[in-house]
Amino acid sequence: MEQIVEKYQSISDRDRSFDKMFWQNAGIEAIFEAAWEMLQDYYLIRGKDASELRLQRTVEAFRRTQS
């Protein structure tokens, strides 16, 4: 069974310690999954093709820098 953790505060309260603690305890996989879900929601709301979702991008330019 999942544990539900909540904190109630006013919108003007800028204390983000609860958010930091929550995501640190959630772990990397949960953070990535939440970010991926937000990206999918963005595409759905904008009416974009979800098949465009990808993390890999092509390289447009490549050059050697002098050290």
C-alpha positions, -999 to +999 in steps of 0.1 A: +000+000+000+013+035-009+019+060+018+003+094+012+021+124+024+005+159+024+013+194+036-012+222+036+000+258+034-010+291+019+001+297-017+021+328-006+042+306+018+075+302+000+089+274+022+099+247-002+115+223+023+086+199+022+089+196-016+127+191-015+123+164+012+095+147-008+114+144-041+147+135-024+129+106-007+110+096-039+143+089-057+156+094-093+131+070-110+101+088-095+114+122-105+120+110-140+086+094-142+069+126-130+088+147-155+079+123-183+042+125-173+043+163-173+059+163-208+032+139-221+005+162-206+020+192-222+019+175-256-017+164-251-028+199-240-011+215-270-026+190-294+009+178-305+018+144-317+031+123-288+053+103-311+075+134-312+085+127-276+121+117-274+151+125-254+176+119-282+184+149-304+204+152-336+236+172-337+234+203-359+270+214-357+303+198-345+336+216-342+368+212-323+377+239-298+413+249-293+428+245-258 
